[in-house]
Amino acid sequence: MSLPRNGPAIYKFGGTSLANSHRLAGVAGLVADAVRPPLVVVSATGNTTDRLAVLLEAAPEARPALLDQILGAHRELLHGLEANEALGGELARCGEAAGFGLAELQDPRTQARGRDRILSLGEDLSVWALTAALRGRGVPAEPVDARTVIRTDRAFGQAMPAEAAVRDLAASRLLPLLARGVVPVRSRGSSAPLRTGPPRPWVAGARTSRRCSWVRR
């Protein structure tokens, strides 16, 4: 399957752009107005990554409450976007996965994996939040779990991507969505698999929901 000649427009949004429902709506507007097929890459919302880092350094007995606070903030975010129950269910599943991560932190043999699982939570939640914002504007959007397209050397904490495998998986997972006019929404780092040769994609980087600069990568 091939992309249009000019390739997709890859939009990368940082946490400031996604910090609240108002900014998420602005980001959704930028994507909705895209001329070329958009693929969206997101970071964790607001200061979520910092809060997760604090959680990791906290005493084990304090971690569940800190996790509940982070999940609660995202429940409010989805409520502000009037997300449907299905997205609320995905938020609950993200919370369950983070709970597994908390358990893994207790065992030295799985600590590195647990840290990775916890730190990835913010981006997982962000993917679902932006998907809700896009769907709210009538934009067909599909959250794409990075674990379905990324393969690494399994070195938890310092993993390196297996580029050939990532290329193949990204093509099989993302290109059909783009061909159907569906906007894939993924966590950060996911633009790389599509950089496989000419023409190289344009990457849209937005520092806020109101400004967007185009750069050649």
NORNORTA-V933355 format. One line per field, one symbol per residue. phi: phi as a letter, one per 30 degrees, with the letter a starting at -180 (. if undefined). psi: psi as a letter, one per 20 degrees, with the letter a starting at -180 (. if undefined). Layout:
phi = ???
psi = ???
//
This chain:
phi = .cdeedidcccccddddcdadddddddddddddddcecbcbbcddhceddddddeddddedcdeddddddddddddddddchddddddddddddddddddddddddcedbedddddddddeededdedddedddddcicdbbdcdeddbcbbdidejbdcdcddddedddddccddddddicddcbddjddeeddcldddddccccdbdcbbccbcc
psi = pqrqhirrooppprhhijhrhghhhgghggghjpgrpqpppqrqqckggghhhgghirqhiigghhghgghhhhghghghilqrhghhhhghhghgghhhgghhhiphhjgggggggghigghghhghghgggghhjjpoqppophiiippajjnphkqpqngghgggggghhghhghhjjpoporrqijhghimirqpqqqpopphriiqpqpqp.
//
